[in-house]
Amino acid sequence: GKFAVQMLAAVGELERNTIVENVSLGLNQRAMLGLHSGSRALGYGVVPSATRPNKNDLVIIEKEAVIIRKIFELFCNGKGFKAIANQLNKEGYKTVKGNAFGLSSIREIIDNPLYKGYVRYGKYRQWSEKRRRGKSLNPILVKGVHEPIVSEEIWDRAERIRAQRAYNNGKVHDS
């Protein structure tokens, strides 16, 4: 009886690992095609694709895109994450989940290449085993099929400011 249970568990584990590998390959392929596979991002909605049957496309939600553009404008004009979050909260804006803005939500928006029209996938590998130390050195970063909310120039400017601030603080910040 024990032998049979152990054999069934081994077969189940093998099947699970095969499924995980197949899903990972599929998500990598989607990313290489410039398709977003993550959760809903502020500024974008998901609609059925007009060109690809049974698929979805990211489209800009203009009332949310205004918030994204404002965040990049404030950041590029010298405001920090906390000041931006405070201003957005004071003006009544909310995150995609309906929460108040915080430092991490502003940082994630500034660091997310989705807003310049790119798809990043594989930033974290083996997250369940390694937790925050599971960052990948080579995530997939390709031009997406969606419209950007901010220009590459503005996004790149924000990235340079972010790198300069990290250098000036004498710390290394994760991007």
Accessible surface in RSA format (square Angstrom, percent):
REM  Atomic radii and reference values for relative SASA: ProtOr
REM  Chains: A
REM  Algorithm: Lee & Richards
REM  Probe-radius: 1.40
REM  Slices: 20
REM RES _ NUM      All-atoms   Total-Side   Main-Chain    Non-polar    All polar
REM                ABS   REL    ABS   REL    ABS   REL    ABS   REL    ABS   REL
RES GLY A   1    89.57 110.5   0.00   N/A  89.57 110.5  42.54 116.7  47.04 105.4
RES LYS A   2   176.68  86.2 168.41 103.3   8.27  19.7 114.85 103.4  61.82  65.9
RES PHE A   3   148.61  74.4 144.46  89.5   4.15  10.8 146.25  88.7   2.36   6.8
RES ALA A   4    53.67  49.3  48.57  74.9   5.10  11.6  52.70  74.2   0.97   2.6
RES VAL A   5   100.44  66.1  99.17  89.8   1.27   3.1  99.62  86.6   0.82   2.2
RES GLN A   6   123.23  68.9 116.99  85.5   6.24  14.9  36.51  77.7  86.72  65.8
RES MET A   7    95.48  49.4  95.36  63.1   0.12   0.3  74.22  63.1  21.26  28.2
RES LEU A   8   130.34  72.6 122.68  87.8   7.66  19.3 123.11  86.5   7.23  19.5
RES ALA A   9    64.16  59.0  47.46  73.2  16.70  38.0  59.22  83.4   4.95  13.1
RES ALA A  10    53.64  49.3  44.09  68.0   9.55  21.7  48.28  68.0   5.36  14.2
RES VAL A  11    85.92  56.5  84.37  76.4   1.55   3.7  85.56  74.3   0.36   1.0
RES GLY A  12    36.25  44.7   0.00   N/A  36.25  44.7  30.59  84.0   5.65  12.7
RES GLU A  13   111.90  64.2 105.01  79.4   6.89  16.4  34.00  65.8  77.89  63.6
RES LEU A  14   121.97  67.9 119.53  85.5   2.44   6.1 121.59  85.4   0.38   1.0
RES GLU A  15   104.64  60.1  99.55  75.3   5.10  12.1  34.11  66.0  70.53  57.6
RES ARG A  16   150.15  63.0 146.47  74.7   3.68   8.8  58.09  79.4  92.06  55.8
RES ASN A  17    70.06  48.3  65.38  63.2   4.68  11.3  23.29  56.1  46.77  45.2
RES THR A  18    66.37  47.2  63.14  64.0   3.23   7.7  51.03  68.5  15.35  23.2
RES ILE A  19    94.84  54.0  93.67  69.8   1.16   2.8  94.84  68.3   0.00   0.0
RES VAL A  20    76.11  50.1  72.26  65.4   3.85   9.3  75.13  65.3   0.98   2.7
RES GLU A  21   108.94  62.5 104.54  79.1   4.40  10.5  31.80  61.5  77.14  63.0
RES ASN A  22    86.83  59.9  78.25  75.6   8.58  20.7  23.41  56.3  63.42  61.3
RES VAL A  23    82.62  54.4  75.72  68.5   6.91  16.6  81.90  71.2   0.72   2.0
RES SER A  24    37.30  31.5  35.99  48.0   1.31   3.0  20.71  44.1  16.59  23.2
RES LEU A  25   107.62  59.9 102.72  73.5   4.90  12.3 102.88  72.3   4.74  12.8
RES GLY A  26    36.91  45.5   0.00   N/A  36.91  45.5  34.69  95.2   2.22   5.0
RES LEU A  27    55.47  30.9  55.02  39.4   0.46   1.2  55.02  38.6   0.46   1.2
RES ASN A  28    35.66  24.6  35.65  34.5   0.00   0.0  13.18  31.7  22.47  21.7
RES GLN A  29    99.76  55.8  98.40  71.9   1.37   3.3  39.31  83.7  60.46  45.9
RES ARG A  30    76.38  32.1  76.38  38.9   0.00   0.0  36.84  50.4  39.54  24.0
RES ALA A  31     1.12   1.0   1.12   1.7   0.00   0.0   1.12   1.6   0.00   0.0
RES MET A  32   110.33  57.1  89.91  59.5  20.42  48.6  84.32  71.7  26.01  34.5
RES LEU A  33   105.60  58.8  88.99  63.7  16.61  41.7  94.38  66.3  11.22  30.2
RES GLY A  34     0.68   0.8   0.00   N/A   0.68   0.8   0.28   0.8   0.41   0.9
RES LEU A  35    16.71   9.3  15.90  11.4   0.82   2.1  16.31  11.5   0.41   1.1
RES HIS A  36    45.22  24.7  29.78  20.7  15.44  39.5  23.93  24.7  21.29  24.8
RES SER A  37    42.96  36.3   5.96   7.9  37.01  85.2  13.02  27.7  29.94  41.9
RES GLY A  38    52.00  64.1   0.00   N/A  52.00  64.1  30.67  84.2  21.32  47.8
RES SER A  39    99.09  83.7  76.07 101.5  23.03  53.0  55.50 118.2  43.59  61.1
RES ARG A  40    96.56  40.5  78.20  39.9  18.36  43.7  47.64  65.1  48.92  29.6
RES ALA A  41    13.85  12.7   7.38  11.4   6.47  14.7  13.80  19.4   0.05   0.1
RES LEU A  42    11.12   6.2   8.77   6.3   2.36   5.9   8.77   6.2   2.36   6.3
RES GLY A  43     0.00   0.0   0.00   N/A   0.00   0.0   0.00   0.0   0.00   0.0
RES TYR A  44     0.07   0.0   0.03   0.0   0.04   0.1   0.03   0.0   0.04   0.0
RES GLY A  45     7.96   9.8   0.00   N/A   7.96   9.8   7.96  21.8   0.00   0.0
RES VAL A  46    82.62  54.4  54.15  49.0  28.47  68.6  54.15  47.1  28.47  77.2
RES VAL A  47    58.57  38.5  57.90  52.4   0.66   1.6  58.57  50.9   0.00   0.0
RES PRO A  48   113.28  82.6 100.78  91.9  12.51  45.5 100.78  83.2  12.51  77.7
RES SER A  49    17.39  14.7   0.00   0.0  17.39  40.1   0.19   0.4  17.21  24.1
RES ALA A  50   107.55  98.9  62.46  96.4  45.09 102.6  73.07 102.9  34.48  91.3
RES THR A  51   118.31  84.1  87.63  88.8  30.68  73.1  80.97 108.8  37.34  56.4
RES ARG A  52    62.37  26.2  61.09  31.1   1.28   3.0  54.52  74.5   7.85   4.8
RES PRO A  53   111.89  81.5  94.30  86.0  17.59  64.0 105.06  86.7   6.84  42.5
RES ASN A  54   157.65 108.7 110.92 107.2  46.72 112.5  41.25  99.3 116.40 112.5
RES LYS A  55   102.40  50.0  95.18  58.4   7.22  17.2  45.08  40.6  57.32  61.1
RES ASN A  56    85.38  58.9  73.40  70.9  11.98  28.8  10.33  24.9  75.05  72.5
RES ASP A  57    38.30  26.8  33.69  33.5   4.60  10.9  18.27  43.0  20.03  20.0
RES LEU A  58    23.39  13.0   9.94   7.1  13.45  33.8   9.94   7.0  13.45  36.2
RES VAL A  59    59.86  39.4  55.56  50.3   4.30  10.4  59.86  52.0   0.00   0.0
RES ILE A  60    44.48  25.3  19.96  14.9  24.52  59.1  19.96  14.4  24.52  66.5
RES ILE A  61    51.80  29.5  48.02  35.8   3.78   9.1  51.80  37.3   0.00   0.0
RES GLU A  62    96.79  55.6  91.58  69.3   5.22  12.4  63.96 123.7  32.83  26.8
RES LYS A  63   164.86  80.4 148.67  91.2  16.18  38.5  97.28  87.6  67.58  72.0
RES GLU A  64    23.42  13.4  23.42  17.7   0.00   0.0   7.10  13.7  16.33  13.3
RES ALA A  65     0.00   0.0   0.00   0.0   0.00   0.0   0.00   0.0   0.00   0.0
RES VAL A  66    68.34  45.0  65.96  59.7   2.37   5.7  67.20  58.4   1.14   3.1
RES ILE A  67    10.85   6.2  10.85   8.1   0.00   0.0  10.85   7.8   0.00   0.0
RES ILE A  68     0.00   0.0   0.00   0.0   0.00   0.0   0.00   0.0   0.00   0.0
RES ARG A  69    87.64  36.8  83.74  42.7   3.90   9.3  51.00  69.7  36.65  22.2
RES LYS A  70    50.74  24.8  48.28  29.6   2.46   5.9  20.43  18.4  30.31  32.3
RES ILE A  71     0.00   0.0   0.00   0.0   0.00   0.0   0.00   0.0   0.00   0.0
RES PHE A  72     0.89   0.4   0.89   0.5   0.00   0.0   0.89   0.5   0.00   0.0
RES GLU A  73   104.82  60.2  97.46  73.7   7.36  17.5  31.08  60.1  73.73  60.2
RES LEU A  74    22.78  12.7  22.78  16.3   0.00   0.0  22.78  16.0   0.00   0.0
RES PHE A  75     0.99   0.5   0.99   0.6   0.00   0.0   0.99   0.6   0.00   0.0
RES CYS A  76    11.72   8.9   5.65   6.3   6.06  14.3   5.18  13.1   6.53   7.0
RES ASN A  77   104.17  71.8  69.74  67.4  34.43  82.9  27.96  67.3  76.21  73.7
RES GLY A  78    54.31  67.0   0.00   N/A  54.31  67.0  28.96  79.5  25.35  56.8
RES LYS A  79    82.81  40.4  77.85  47.8   4.96  11.8  44.02  39.6  38.79  41.3
RES GLY A  80    28.13  34.7   0.00   N/A  28.13  34.7  22.07  60.6   6.06  13.6
RES PHE A  81    31.16  15.6  26.15  16.2   5.01  13.0  26.15  15.9   5.01  14.3
RES LYS A  82   140.10  68.3 138.09  84.7   2.01   4.8  81.59  73.4  58.50  62.3
RES ALA A  83    42.69  39.2  32.46  50.1  10.23  23.3  38.39  54.1   4.29  11.4
RES ILE A  84     0.00   0.0   0.00   0.0   0.00   0.0   0.00   0.0   0.00   0.0
RES ALA A  85     5.17   4.8   5.17   8.0   0.00   0.0   5.17   7.3   0.00   0.0
RES ASN A  86    74.89  51.6  71.34  68.9   3.55   8.6  18.37  44.2  56.52  54.6
RES GLN A  87    45.60  25.5  42.20  30.8   3.40   8.1  20.74  44.1  24.86  18.9
RES LEU A  88     0.00   0.0   0.00   0.0   0.00   0.0   0.00   0.0   0.00   0.0
RES ASN A  89    51.81  35.7  33.96  32.8  17.85  43.0  22.41  53.9  29.40  28.4
RES LYS A  90   180.93  88.3 143.02  87.8  37.91  90.3  96.14  86.5  84.79  90.3
RES GLU A  91    83.43  47.9  48.53  36.7  34.90  83.1  39.52  76.4  43.91  35.9
RES GLY A  92    52.47  64.7   0.00   N/A  52.47  64.7  31.32  86.0  21.14  47.3
RES TYR A  93    59.38  27.7  55.96  31.8   3.42   8.9  33.02  24.8  26.36  32.5
RES LYS A  94   108.47  52.9 101.25  62.1   7.21  17.2  59.12  53.2  49.34  52.6
RES THR A  95    24.57  17.5  18.19  18.4   6.38  15.2  16.88  22.7   7.69  11.6
RES VAL A  96    54.02  35.5  27.66  25.0  26.35  63.5  29.81  25.9  24.21  65.7
RES LYS A  97   172.52  84.2 138.89  85.2  33.63  80.1  91.02  81.9  81.50  86.8
RES GLY A  98    45.90  56.6   0.00   N/A  45.90  56.6  25.86  71.0  20.05  44.9
RES ASN A  99    85.15  58.7  80.86  78.1   4.28  10.3  21.02  50.6  64.12  62.0
RES ALA A 100    60.30  55.4  42.06  64.9  18.24  41.5  42.13  59.3  18.17  48.1
RES PHE A 101     8.47   4.2   0.56   0.3   7.92  20.6   0.56   0.3   7.92  22.7
RES GLY A 102    31.22  38.5   0.00   N/A  31.22  38.5  29.52  81.0   1.70   3.8
RES LEU A 103    83.74  46.6  78.57  56.2   5.18  13.0  78.57  55.2   5.18  13.9
RES SER A 104    76.41  64.6  70.58  94.2   5.83  13.4  38.52  82.0  37.89  53.1
RES SER A 105    29.91  25.3  22.53  30.1   7.38  17.0  29.39  62.6   0.51   0.7
RES ILE A 106     0.00   0.0   0.00   0.0   0.00   0.0   0.00   0.0   0.00   0.0
RES ARG A 107    82.47  34.6  82.47  42.0   0.00   0.0  20.96  28.6  61.51  37.3
RES GLU A 108    83.80  48.1  82.67  62.5   1.13   2.7  42.67  82.5  41.12  33.6
RES ILE A 109    13.19   7.5  12.79   9.5   0.40   1.0  13.19   9.5   0.00   0.0
RES ILE A 110     2.32   1.3   0.45   0.3   1.87   4.5   0.45   0.3   1.87   5.1
RES ASP A 111    14.80  10.4   9.26   9.2   5.53  13.1   4.08   9.6  10.72  10.7
RES ASN A 112    28.02  19.3  28.02  27.1   0.00   0.0   0.00   0.0  28.02  27.1
RES PRO A 113     3.21   2.3   3.21   2.9   0.00   0.0   3.21   2.6   0.00   0.0
RES LEU A 114     4.91   2.7   4.69   3.4   0.21   0.5   4.69   3.3   0.21   0.6
RES TYR A 115     4.86   2.3   4.86   2.8   0.00   0.0   0.34   0.3   4.52   5.6
RES LYS A 116    19.83   9.7  19.31  11.9   0.51   1.2   0.11   0.1  19.72  21.0
RES GLY A 117     0.00   0.0   0.00   N/A   0.00   0.0   0.00   0.0   0.00   0.0
RES TYR A 118    43.52  20.3  43.52  24.8   0.00   0.0  17.94  13.5  25.59  31.5
RES VAL A 119     3.15   2.1   2.58   2.3   0.58   1.4   3.15   2.7   0.00   0.0
RES ARG A 120    66.15  27.8  37.75  19.2  28.40  67.6  11.83  16.2  54.32  32.9
RES TYR A 121    52.05  24.3  48.81  27.8   3.23   8.4  37.36  28.1  14.69  18.1
RES GLY A 122     7.81   9.6   0.00   N/A   7.81   9.6   3.62   9.9   4.19   9.4
RES LYS A 123    36.05  17.6  33.34  20.5   2.71   6.5  23.54  21.2  12.51  13.3
RES TYR A 124    89.36  41.7  71.91  40.9  17.45  45.4  46.73  35.1  42.63  52.6
RES ARG A 125    89.33  37.5  86.93  44.3   2.40   5.7  48.54  66.3  40.79  24.7
RES GLN A 126   106.81  59.7  88.32  64.5  18.50  44.0  30.32  64.5  76.49  58.0
RES TRP A 127    92.49  37.1  88.58  42.9   3.91   9.2  70.88  37.8  21.61  35.1
RES SER A 128    79.72  67.4  61.38  81.9  18.35  42.3  46.10  98.2  33.62  47.1
RES GLU A 129   130.12  74.7  97.06  73.4  33.06  78.7  60.68 117.4  69.44  56.7
RES LYS A 130    97.22  47.4  94.71  58.1   2.51   6.0  47.98  43.2  49.25  52.5
RES ARG A 131   136.64  57.4 136.64  69.7   0.00   0.0  51.30  70.1  85.34  51.7
RES ARG A 132   189.84  79.7 179.07  91.3  10.78  25.7  68.51  93.6 121.33  73.5
RES ARG A 133   199.14  83.6 172.88  88.1  26.26  62.5  80.39 109.9 118.74  72.0
RES GLY A 134     2.84   3.5   0.00   N/A   2.84   3.5   2.70   7.4   0.14   0.3
RES LYS A 135    68.65  33.5  50.01  30.7  18.64  44.4  45.17  40.7  23.48  25.0
RES SER A 136    26.49  22.4   9.35  12.5  17.15  39.5   5.75  12.2  20.75  29.1
RES LEU A 137   169.57  94.4 141.13 101.0  28.43  71.5 144.08 101.2  25.49  68.6
RES ASN A 138   127.71  88.1 109.30 105.6  18.41  44.3  33.41  80.4  94.30  91.1
RES PRO A 139    46.79  34.1  31.50  28.7  15.29  55.6  31.50  26.0  15.29  95.0
RES ILE A 140    30.72  17.5  25.09  18.7   5.63  13.6  30.72  22.1   0.00   0.0
RES LEU A 141    91.57  51.0  65.16  46.6  26.41  66.4  65.16  45.8  26.41  71.1
RES VAL A 142    35.56  23.4  31.57  28.6   3.99   9.6  35.56  30.9   0.00   0.0
RES LYS A 143   113.05  55.2  97.70  59.9  15.35  36.5  83.61  75.3  29.44  31.4
RES GLY A 144    10.50  13.0   0.00   N/A  10.50  13.0   0.00   0.0  10.50  23.5
RES VAL A 145    98.95  65.1  60.75  55.0  38.20  92.1  68.65  59.6  30.30  82.2
RES HIS A 146    13.96   7.6   2.68   1.9  11.28  28.9   6.45   6.6   7.51   8.7
RES GLU A 147   122.91  70.6 116.63  88.2   6.27  14.9  39.90  77.2  83.01  67.8
RES PRO A 148    55.69  40.6  44.71  40.8  10.98  39.9  44.71  36.9  10.98  68.2
RES ILE A 149    10.50   6.0   0.00   0.0  10.50  25.3   0.87   0.6   9.63  26.1
RES VAL A 150     6.96   4.6   2.30   2.1   4.66  11.2   6.96   6.0   0.00   0.0
RES SER A 151    46.21  39.0  33.75  45.0  12.46  28.7  38.44  81.8   7.77  10.9
RES GLU A 152    61.23  35.2  57.33  43.4   3.90   9.3  17.88  34.6  43.35  35.4
RES GLU A 153   128.45  73.7 121.01  91.5   7.45  17.7  69.39 134.2  59.06  48.2
RES ILE A 154    76.76  43.7  75.85  56.5   0.91   2.2  76.76  55.3   0.00   0.0
RES TRP A 155    15.36   6.2  15.22   7.4   0.14   0.3  15.22   8.1   0.14   0.2
RES ASP A 156    44.01  30.8  43.57  43.4   0.44   1.0  12.70  29.9  31.32  31.2
RES ARG A 157   109.95  46.2 109.93  56.0   0.02   0.0  27.67  37.8  82.28  49.9
RES ALA A 158     0.00   0.0   0.00   0.0   0.00   0.0   0.00   0.0   0.00   0.0
RES GLU A 159    88.76  51.0  85.49  64.7   3.27   7.8  31.48  60.9  57.28  46.8
RES ARG A 160   151.07  63.4 143.81  73.3   7.25  17.3  76.64 104.7  74.43  45.1
RES ILE A 161    39.18  22.3  36.78  27.4   2.40   5.8  39.12  28.2   0.06   0.2
RES ARG A 162    19.12   8.0  18.40   9.4   0.72   1.7   9.48  13.0   9.64   5.8
RES ALA A 163    61.67  56.7  49.76  76.8  11.91  27.1  57.12  80.4   4.55  12.1
RES GLN A 164    96.73  54.1  93.70  68.5   3.03   7.2  38.71  82.4  58.02  44.0
RES ARG A 165    71.01  29.8  69.63  35.5   1.38   3.3  47.18  64.5  23.83  14.4
RES ALA A 166    14.98  13.8  14.49  22.4   0.50   1.1  14.54  20.5   0.44   1.2
RES TYR A 167   172.69  80.6 156.36  89.0  16.33  42.5 115.92  87.1  56.77  70.0
RES ASN A 168   100.27  69.2  66.12  63.9  34.16  82.2  25.41  61.2  74.86  72.4
RES ASN A 169    89.75  61.9  64.38  62.2  25.37  61.1  11.55  27.8  78.19  75.6
RES GLY A 170    70.86  87.4   0.00   N/A  70.86  87.4  36.83 101.1  34.04  76.2
RES LYS A 171   132.34  64.6 121.25  74.4  11.10  26.4  73.12  65.8  59.23  63.1
RES VAL A 172   146.10  96.1 116.76 105.7  29.34  70.7 118.61 103.1  27.48  74.5
RES HIS A 173    67.49  36.9  52.08  36.2  15.41  39.4  35.72  36.8  31.77  37.0
RES ASP A 174   100.09  70.1  85.12  84.7  14.97  35.4  21.63  50.9  78.46  78.2
RES SER A 175    73.83  62.4  57.13  76.2  16.70  38.5  39.14  83.3  34.70  48.6
END  Absolute sums over single chains surface
CHAIN  1 A    11668.7       9659.2       2009.5       6837.7       4831.0
END  Absolute sums over all chains
TOTAL         11668.7       9659.2       2009.5       6837.7       4831.0
